[in-house]
Amino acid sequence: MPMKPITQQLPGRLYQKDNALALLLDDPAGVVYLRYALVVGGPERHVLPAVVLDDWGHELKTLDLYRWIDTEGQRFPRAELFGYEMNGAETQYFLRDLEIFFRYPCYVYPEPQAPVPAGILLQHVLQPDPTLPAGPQAGQSPASTPWPLHRANVQWWRANPHTLTDWGFTIYQF
């Protein structure tokens, strides 16, 4: 059975402003598919996980993998991560080769089975706030944000979803 990169499905819609991609969370009009990369120490290449094997051969193949790496990664430097380089090539690393405390680069995909190279790096997450009269305001990831999005390497904003186009945002289509 072939490996599959771990993918998170969330309600939301993608917007673009200039050359940056933004995710409006909780937009009932759409669904987004996110994959979170780990960073290789040194060259800082991004690797999308599919499975982690700890020292005793236990497998993790779900989004729980990220929380396990965060809490247990230092205790298991010889644990093996199997996944994909961003060009789609299969790869393997020991956890000791990864920057396990870096924020996760987050890639957006058009569908859950999309090939790895089809991902687009996400720069911003917009928390909907319909009471906000002005443009987007800097914010932070709320405590209720699901893992691993909570640890994603993105800029968080509060934004009124009804005024995004007034501020130069356009709906992004793959």
C-alpha positions, 0 to 999 in steps of 0.5 A: 500500500503506497504512502499518503501525505497526511492531509487536514480538511478544514472549512474555509475559502482561499483568497489572494492579495498581491502574491500572498495566499490567505485562508479565511477559516470557517467559511461554509462556502468551501473546504480546504486541504492542508498539508504541513511540512517539517523542515530539514536541518541545514538546507531547510528543505520542506518534507511532508510526512506520511508516517513516523516509526518510533524506536519500537516500530509503532507507526503514526499516520494521522495528524496526531503525528505532529503533536507526538513529534512536538512532545516526544521527538527529543526522546526519540531522535532515531525515530524515522519519518517517511514522507515526500520531498516537495517535488514528490519524491519519497524520502526518509529522515531520522527525527534528529535530522529535522528542525522539530521545533520550527513552525510548520510550513503549510501547503494548500491543495485543491483536493485530498489526493492531489500530488505533492508538487501541486501544493501552494505555500500558505502565508496568512490565516484570517479569523472571521470577525464580522464586527470589524469595520476596517481592514484586516488586523494582526491577530494570533492563533486562538487556543481553539485552533486545531493542531497542526494549524496552531503551529503553522508558519503563517501570519494570523489576522482578524478580518471581516469576511464581508469586506475582504474584496474592499481591501484588495482580496480576490477569491483564489481558484486552483 
